[in-house]
Amino acid sequence: IDAHELAIQLATRDYNAGTFTSQQAAAKVYGLPQSTLYNRLHSITTSIASY
């Protein structure tokens, strides 16, 4: 697991646990684009990942 994937997983976990009140706050703490966290939370895959 690389550092980027770990950050996504931690941000997702903490957001779902209620540690953060917004996706934007969780993404900022973990250094992620908000869109990346949004996509992961809504099970949206990129064209590369789905291919």
KEFI-711655 format. One record per residue (C-alpha): x, y, z. Coordinates in pm, whole numbers, always signed. Last residue first. Layout:
BEGIN
((X, Y, Z))
...
//
This chain:
BEGIN
((-1016, -66, -1713))
((-1200, +46, -1400))
((-889, +191, -1238))
((-788, +383, -1551))
((-1139, +517, -1614))
((-1145, +643, -1259))
((-1367, +480, -1002))
((-1659, +633, -814))
((-1742, +442, -497))
((-1915, +742, -336))
((-1667, +773, -50))
((-1378, +715, -289))
((-1499, +982, -531))
((-1552, +1235, -253))
((-1205, +1166, -112))
((-1043, +1221, -451))
((-1259, +1528, -519))
((-1144, +1688, -195))
((-786, +1672, -319))
((-577, +1498, -56))
((-327, +1630, +197))
((-452, +1418, +487))
((-573, +1713, +694))
((-718, +1883, +384))
((-913, +1577, +272))
((-1072, +1536, +615))
((-1172, +1902, +628))
((-1318, +1895, +275))
((-1516, +1581, +349))
((-1689, +1768, +627))
((-1767, +1723, +996))
((-1442, +1540, +1067))
((-1388, +1278, +1336))
((-1735, +1143, +1257))
((-1628, +780, +1215))
((-1706, +798, +841))
((-1474, +1097, +804))
((-1200, +927, +1004))
((-1216, +605, +803))
((-1229, +784, +467))
((-937, +1009, +561))
((-737, +708, +678))
((-811, +510, +362))
((-728, +801, +133))
((-404, +872, +321))
((-307, +504, +296))
((-371, +509, -79))
((-142, +809, -117))
((+131, +658, +103))
((+147, +334, -96))
((+0, +0, +0))
//
